[in-house]
Amino acid sequence: MTFNQALIFGCGNEEYAVPVEQVVSIEKLNNVTPIPHLPIYLLGFTKIRGEIIPIIDLNRILYNRESYGELCRIIVVNTDIVHFGLVVSEAKEIVDFSGTDIHQVGLVNYTKTQYFTAVANLEDRMITCVDPKILVNSLEGIREIIDYLEKMRQDESALNT
C-alpha cells in the first residue's frame, strides 16, 4: 500500500491518513440507522448514493469512546471487500507525501494495530497511516456483516433483472 497522496483526518487528539485512491467520498454524519446487538464499533448503516454502507466509528475502535461534534465526518472507503463508512472527528486535508516522509512501523506485528502500516514524519507533525482493508478485516464480527450485505446486493440484483 502506498501513501503518496493521503486524506488526513483527526481522531481523538491524533492525526491519521488513508490513501486517497481508496476514498470514495466524505459525508456529514447523519441518517445512520442503528441496529441492535451489532458490535460496539458499528454505529449502524446508511444509504449513500443508493448503496447500503456499514458505518464504523474509529474513535470507538481506537479510544473506546464515541465520535461526536459538528466536525465529525464519514469517510466512505473502498476496499476490495466492501465499501464502508469510517466515522472520524474531522476530515482535514489531502497531503502529498514524499518517499522520505513515510516510515514503516514495528507495530504492524502487534495484532491489535496491524492496520497501522506506517508513520508519516513531517516537519511539525506525525501522522499514522491506516490501511482500510486491514482495518476492516481485523474487526471482530465484520465478516458476517459483509456476507449479509453481499447477499442483500445479490437479492436486490435478482429482483431488478
C-alpha positions as CSV (number, residue, x, y, z in Angstrom):
1,M,0.0,0.0,0.0
2,T,1.4,3.4,-1.0
3,F,0.7,6.6,0.8
4,N,1.9,9.0,-1.9
5,Q,-1.3,11.1,-1.5
6,A,-3.4,10.7,1.6
7,L,-6.5,12.1,3.2
8,I,-5.6,13.3,6.7
9,F,-8.2,13.1,9.4
10,G,-8.4,13.6,13.1
11,C,-9.5,11.0,15.7
12,G,-9.0,11.7,19.4
13,N,-6.1,14.1,19.6
14,E,-4.1,12.4,16.8
15,E,-3.9,12.6,13.1
16,Y,-4.3,9.6,10.8
17,A,-4.2,9.1,7.0
18,V,-5.8,6.8,4.4
19,P,-4.7,6.6,0.8
20,V,-6.7,9.0,-1.4
21,E,-7.3,6.3,-4.1
22,Q,-9.4,4.4,-1.6
23,V,-11.6,7.3,-0.5
24,V,-14.9,7.4,-2.3
25,S,-16.4,10.5,-0.6
26,I,-16.6,12.5,2.6
27,E,-20.1,12.8,4.1
28,K,-21.7,14.5,7.0
29,L,-22.6,12.2,9.9
30,N,-26.4,11.9,9.7
31,N,-29.1,9.4,8.9
32,V,-27.3,6.4,10.4
33,T,-29.8,3.6,11.2
34,P,-28.7,1.8,14.4
35,I,-29.3,-1.9,14.5
36,P,-29.4,-3.6,18.0
37,H,-26.8,-6.2,19.0
38,L,-24.2,-5.2,16.5
39,P,-20.5,-4.9,17.6
40,I,-19.9,-1.7,19.6
41,Y,-17.7,-0.2,16.8
42,L,-20.5,-0.4,14.2
43,L,-22.9,2.5,14.6
44,G,-25.3,1.1,12.0
45,F,-26.0,1.5,8.3
46,T,-26.7,4.4,6.0
47,K,-27.5,4.7,2.3
48,I,-25.1,6.7,0.3
49,R,-25.7,7.0,-3.5
50,G,-28.1,4.1,-3.4
51,E,-25.7,1.7,-1.6
52,I,-26.1,0.5,2.0
53,I,-22.9,1.2,3.8
54,P,-21.9,-0.1,7.3
55,I,-20.7,2.8,9.5
56,I,-17.7,2.2,11.7
57,D,-16.7,4.6,14.5
58,L,-12.9,4.8,14.5
59,N,-12.9,6.6,17.9
60,R,-14.6,3.5,19.4
61,I,-12.0,1.2,17.9
62,L,-9.0,3.3,19.0
63,Y,-10.1,5.1,22.1
64,N,-13.2,3.3,23.3
65,R,-15.3,6.5,23.0
66,E,-18.0,7.7,20.7
67,S,-17.4,10.3,17.9
68,Y,-19.4,13.4,18.3
69,G,-19.5,17.1,17.3
70,E,-20.2,19.3,14.3
71,L,-16.9,18.4,12.6
72,C,-17.5,14.6,12.6
73,R,-17.4,13.1,9.1
74,I,-18.0,9.8,7.4
75,I,-15.1,8.9,5.1
76,V,-16.5,6.4,2.7
77,V,-13.7,4.0,1.8
78,N,-13.5,1.4,-0.9
79,T,-11.7,-1.8,-0.2
80,D,-11.8,-4.9,-2.5
81,I,-14.0,-6.4,0.2
82,V,-16.7,-3.7,0.9
83,H,-17.4,0.0,0.9
84,F,-17.7,1.2,4.5
85,G,-18.0,4.5,6.2
86,L,-15.4,5.4,8.8
87,V,-16.6,8.0,11.3
88,V,-13.8,10.4,12.3
89,S,-13.6,13.5,14.5
90,E,-12.8,15.6,11.4
91,A,-11.6,15.4,7.8
92,K,-8.7,17.8,7.4
93,E,-6.8,17.8,4.1
94,I,-5.2,15.9,1.3
95,V,-1.4,15.7,1.6
96,D,1.3,14.6,-0.9
97,F,4.0,12.6,0.9
98,S,7.5,12.1,-0.4
99,G,9.2,8.8,0.0
100,T,11.3,10.1,2.9
101,D,8.2,11.2,4.9
102,I,6.9,7.6,5.3
103,H,8.5,5.2,7.8
104,Q,7.3,1.6,8.4
105,V,6.3,0.9,12.0
106,G,7.1,-2.1,14.0
107,L,3.5,-2.1,15.4
108,V,2.2,-3.9,12.3
109,N,3.2,-7.1,14.0
110,Y,1.0,-6.3,17.1
111,T,-2.3,-8.0,16.4
112,K,-4.5,-5.1,17.6
113,T,-2.8,-2.5,15.4
114,Q,-1.9,-4.3,12.2
115,Y,-3.8,-1.7,10.2
116,F,-1.2,1.0,11.3
117,T,1.2,0.4,8.4
118,A,3.4,3.4,8.6
119,V,4.0,6.8,10.1
120,A,4.4,10.0,8.1
121,N,7.0,12.1,9.9
122,L,6.6,15.6,8.8
123,E,8.4,18.8,10.0
124,D,5.9,19.7,12.7
125,R,3.6,16.6,12.9
126,M,3.4,12.8,12.9
127,I,0.6,11.1,11.0
128,T,-0.3,7.4,11.5
129,C,-1.1,5.7,8.2
130,V,-4.1,3.3,8.2
131,D,-4.7,0.6,5.7
132,P,-8.5,0.4,5.4
133,K,-8.6,-3.2,4.1
134,I,-6.5,-4.5,7.1
135,L,-8.7,-2.4,9.4
136,V,-12.0,-3.8,8.2
137,N,-10.6,-7.4,8.2
138,S,-9.3,-7.0,11.8
139,L,-12.8,-6.2,13.2
140,E,-14.5,-9.0,15.1
141,G,-17.8,-9.9,13.6
142,I,-17.4,-7.9,10.4
143,R,-17.2,-11.0,8.1
144,E,-20.8,-11.9,8.9
145,I,-21.9,-8.3,8.3
146,I,-20.1,-8.2,4.9
147,D,-21.6,-11.6,3.9
148,Y,-25.1,-10.3,4.8
149,L,-24.6,-7.1,2.7
150,E,-23.4,-9.2,-0.2
151,K,-26.4,-11.4,0.0
152,M,-28.7,-8.3,0.1
153,R,-27.0,-6.9,-3.0
154,Q,-27.4,-10.2,-4.9
155,D,-31.1,-10.4,-3.9
156,E,-31.6,-6.8,-5.0
157,S,-29.9,-7.5,-8.3
158,A,-32.0,-10.6,-8.9
159,L,-35.2,-8.6,-8.3
160,N,-34.1,-5.9,-10.7
161,T,-33.4,-8.3,-13.6
